[in-house]
């Protein structure tokens, strides 16, 4: 089996919205996925025409049982789990509302593991995710394979770009969504602990995903600005590239909201160090992107970076609780490492990405897992024939129960049009077999 021409078709996404009043995310995501499968498998029969060998389901496993029941014979299903959804749900709400949210999540938490069990093969995005998923679903732990995400290995490094701000600053870079769990404040606090002399000629850039409609994005950006200014750092916020390039030279902390892809590449090519602050990140693609561009990485010593970085070779791993250790690494990269040492780290990072995290590497691993799924036996699961049999038994039981209830309630009127049957039945209830009364009864009938 090899990867050839890729035919991408977009279906679904026409019946259910992503959210209702910014709530019910998981319910609507499940409904959207099931609607997608029904639309291509039943309404327009598209899947039958394609004659697929295997289905690859990503992130949400809700449709896996449905695919299995619709195609119970040859087709296989591979599920790519990025992280257990039940561990991503916000459960911090207290009081009655918090209790209601926990009760609301219970069926979805159960359904996630059950539906995933219908897959013929399950892969995850890192060994860290594998360890977490194995604790959540111990019955599935032995079946998890690992396929690392990839970066585009065909970047054009030959394009020469004008250095940002004419190389006036040594740039420290953080790229993350504006969410509290990303712990971006750590980068600001570590930068602030540099001495005034160490910060001279430097700039910390906080870039990442930002949506004005998402309250947490708006609130957390404000919290980070307030933190920076409270520490005495000079800040600015830019929403466009021209605005970012035009900020005054005295700006020490620059916030870039929703950076476009090409400018993100420019930042990675111009920075001196990437600060990757999330704890227990499932994988973390940004450090890999940084290494691809030869940029050293300082990251939390938890989660995915433990698998992507090599200490002192492509970057450094430090405890997020020890801000001083982060500051020490920042100072070393800014002022102590020689150009030759920085070049060695840059070269190591590029080599590691080319060996472990390219599209070809990911495709080869997918190919291997797909072959295992196709050549192996189907996993044990509730099959369509089991459902049909169970429904048949249930219907038979309900029919028998209904007949019993009906007879108990209306049994005295049964056979009302046949008086002999009624009289015979009455005689049997009042006389023992062979009694005089029974004989008299039969005599009257014969006469």
N, C-alpha and C positions, 0 to 999 in steps of 0.2 A: 504494500500500500504506500503510495507516495502522494505528496501534495502537488496538485496541478493547478488548473484554472479555478479561480475562486468566484463563485456566482453568489452575489449578495443580494438578497431581496428583503424589503422592509414590509412587514405586515402588522396587523393589530394596531394598538395605540389610537383607537378611534371610538371606544365605548366608555372606558373608565378613566377619570382624571388621575394624576399622580397623587393628589391629596384632596381632602375636603376640609377647608378652613385650616390648612396646614396640619391636619391630623389624619389618622387612619392610614399611615404610609404602608404598613405591611399588608393590611387587608386589601388595599387597592392594588398593590404590587402583585399579590397573588391572583387577584381577579384579572388583571391585565395580562398576566402570563398565560393563564388558562384560556382567556379569550383569544390570545394569539394562536395557541395550539388548535383550538376548535375551529378557528377561521381558516387555517391552512390544511387541517386534516379532515374536516367534515363539510364545512360550507362550500369550499371550492375544490376539494379533493386534490390539492396541490401536492401533498406529501406522497400520495399514491403514485402520482405521475413521476415524481423524482426518484422513487424506489431507493430510499436511503439505506445505507448499511449501518450507520450509527448516528445517534443524536448527541451533540455536545451542548450541555446546559450549563450556563454560567451564573454564579452568585446565588440565584434563588431556585430551590429544588421543587417548588410546588407542582410543576407540570410533569415531573418524572413519572409518578404512578399513572397519570393519564396517558402518556406516551407508551408506557409499557402495556396498558390494557388495550389501547388502540392497535398496537403492533406487537402481538404476543409471541411471534414465531422467531424470525431471524434477526430483526433489528436489535441493536444494543444501545445503551445510554451511558455516556460518561458525564459526570458532574464535576465542575471545577469550583471548589469551595474556597472563597477568599478569607472568610472568618465566620464563626457561628453568629448568625444574626441576633440570637437571643442575648448575646453578650454585648452587642452594639446598642441595644435599646436603652433609652434613658429611663432609669428606675429611681431617680433621686427624689421624685416628688413624694412628699409626706402627707399624712392625714388621710381623709376619706378618698380624695382624688388619687393619691398614691396607691391605695388599696384597690380602687377600681381599675387603675392601669395594670396592676399586677394580675388581677383576675382576667382582664382583657387579653393579656399576653399569654396566659397559660395554654390555651389551645394552639396558638401559633408556635410556641416553644416546642410542644409535643409534635406538632405537624411537621416542623422543620426536620427533626431527626427521623421521623417515620418516612417521610417522602424521600429523603436522601437515601434511605435504605433500599429503595427501589432501583437504584443505579447499579449497573453492571460493573462500573469502575468509578472510583472517587479519587480525585487528586486535589492537592492543596498548594498554596503559593509559597510555602516555606516550611522548614522543619519546626519553627516556632508555632505556626498555625497548626501543624500536625499534632504537636504536643497538647495544645489547648483543645483542639477538636476531639482528641482521644479521651481527654478527661470528661468532656461534655457528653460524648457518645461512646462509651467504652466498648459497646458491642460492635462498633464499626472501626475501631482503632487500627486493627491489623490490616485493613484493606486500603488505607490511605497511601497514595503515591505523592511525590513532590515534583512540581514543575514550576520553576522560577519564572516570573514575568520577565519581559525583555525590553530592550530599548532599540531604537532604530539604528542599526549598525551602518547605515549608508549616509551618515551626516557628511556634509561637505566642509571639511576643515580648510579648504584652499581659499575660501572667500575671505578676503581681508576686510576687516571693519575698522573704522576709526575708534580708537580707545575711548571708553566712557570718560567724560569730563577730562579728556586729554591727559589721562593717567595721573591726575592730580591726587587721587586717593587710592589707598590700599583698601579694597572692598571686602567686607565680611558680609556673607549672604545667608539669609534664611528664606526658604521657600516652603510654604505650608498654607493650608486653608486657615482662615481666621476663625479657629475653633479653640475653645479653652483646653480641650484634651491634647492639643498639639504643644502646649506649654511654651509658646513663643516668648513669654516673659523671661524665660531662662536666658535666652540670647541677649536680651537687653540688660539683665542684671550682670551677666558675665562681662559684657562690654563695658558697663559702667565701672566695674572694679579695676579696669585698667587705669593707670595713672594718667594725669593730664598730658604728660609728655608722650606716653605710649599711644594715646588716642590721637595725637597730632598727625594730620595727614591721612586719617582713616575715615571710613564711613560704613555704618551698619545699614544694610538694606533689608527690610522686612517685606517680602513679596509673597503673593499667593492668591488663592481663590477667594472671591468676595462677592456676595450677592446682597444688594440693598434690601431685598424682600425677606432675607433671613435675619431674624432679630439677633441671633447669636453673633453673626458676622459683624453687624453694626455695633453691638454692645462691646464685643471683645476688642475691636479696633479702637474704640474710644478708651477702653481700659488700658490698652497698651500705650496709647498716646499720653494718657494721664500719668502712667508709671514712668515713662521716659522723661517727661517734663518735670515730674516730681523729683526725679534724681538729678535734675539740672541739665539734662541733655537737650540740645536744640533739635526740633523735629519739623518734618513737613510731610504732607500726604499728597500723592499724585495719582490720578486716575487714567492718565494718558501718557504715552511715551514722550511727546514734546514737553509736557509739563514736568516730567521727571528730569529731563535733560536740562531744564531751565532753572532748577532750584538753586538758590544761592550757595556759595561755597562754605558758609558757616554751618550748614545743616549737617548734623552728626547722625541722626537716625531718620532714614527716608522710608516711608510706607508706600508701597506700590500695590494698588488694588486691582486684582484680575489682570495680571500681566499677560499680554499676547504671546503666543508661542515663539515667534522669531526673537522678541526682546528677551524672553527667558533664556534662550540660547546665548544671546549677547551677554547677559549677566553671568552665566556660567563660564563663559570664555574670559571675562574680565575680572572675576573675583579672585581673591587670594585664599579664601577658606570658606567652606560651606558649614553652617551650624545647623545640625539636624536634631531638634530637641524633643520629639515625641517619645514617650515611654511605651514599651511593648507594642511598637508598630508592627503590624502583621507581616509586612515585607519592607515597604519603603522604596519606591522607585526613584525618588529624588537623589539619594546618595549614589545610586548606580548611574544616573544621568550626569552627576557631577564627575565621577571617576571617568566616564566616557570622554569628558572634555579635559581630563587631566587635572581636575580640581581636587585638592585634599579635602577630607571630610572629618569633622568632629561630630560624633553622634552619641546618643544614649547607649549604654552598655546593656541593652535589653532588646528583645524582639528580633526583627529582621536584620538590623545592622550587624548583629553578631555573625551572620552568615554572609553578608555582602562585603564587609570591610575586613581588612587584615591590619592588625595593630602595628603601628610604626612603618607599615609598608604602603598602604593606600590611605591611611588616616589614623584616627584615634577614637577609642571608646572610653567614655567617662560616666561616672555616677551623676545623675541629674540632681541629687541632693547636695553635691559638693561643688558649689558654684566656683569656688577658688580654683579647682582643678580645670574647669573649663577656661577660666581666665588665663591660667598658666599656659595652656595649649595655644590660645589665641595670641598671647604675647610672643611665644616661641615662633609661631608662623609669621607674625608680622615683622619681628625684629631679629630673631636669632638664626633661623635656618638660612643657609647659603643658597644662592641660585642653583648650585649643583645638587644640593639635597632636595630642593623643591622639584627640580627636574626629574630626579629619581622617583619621587613619590608620584609625580604626574605620569611617568612612563609605566609604573607598576599598576596604577589605576586603569589606564587604557588597556593594558594587557589582560588584566583580570576581567574586565567587561567583555573583551573579545573572546575570552575563553569560556565564560560562564553565562553571559546574559544577552546573547545576540538572538535575533529572530531565528536563525538557523538552528541554534542550540535548543531553543524552545520548541521549534517545529519537530526536531528529531525526537525529543522526549515525548511530545504529544503522539507522534507516530508510533513510538514504542508502546505507550499505554493503550492506544487505540487497538493495536494488534493484539494485545493481551485480552482486551475486552471481547474482540471478535472471535478469538480462538478458544477462549475459555468458556466454561459453563455459565449459564445465567445465574445470577444471585438468587437466593431464596427470598420470596416475597409473596404477598397476596396476589394471586393471578386472577385473570378474568373468569376462567372456568370456576374458580373457587367462589367468586362473587355470584355468578349465575346459579351455582348449586345452593349457595346460602340463601339467595333470594327465593329460589324454588321451595326450599324447606320452610322458609319463613311464611311464604304465601300459603303453602299447604297447611301449616299450623294455624294460621289465621282463619283459613276456610273451615277447618275442623272446629276451631273454637267458636266461630260464628254459628255453625250448624248446631253445636251443643247448646249454646245460649238460646238460639231460636227454638229448639225442641223443648228446652226446659220451660220456656215462657209460653209457647203455643202448642205444646205436645198434646193437650187434652182435646184439641180440635182436629188433630190429624185423623184422617180416615172417616170424617163425619159423613161423607157420602156413601160409606159402606157400613151399614149397621151391624152386619154379621161380624166384621172385623172388630168393631168396638165391643160387641157383646162377648166375643171370644176372649178378647183381652181382659175384659172385666171378670169373666169367669175364671181365667187363669190366676188373677190376683186374689180371688176370694176362695178358691178351692185348691186343694192339693191334687196332684196328678192321680187319676184312678179313683177319686172320691165319688160318692153317690150323686152329688150336685153336678159334677162334670158329666157323668153318664146321662143324667136327665137332660142336661144342655144339649148333648149330641143327639139324644132321641128326638127332642123338639125340632132340631135342625133337619133330621132325616124325614120327619113327618111333613 
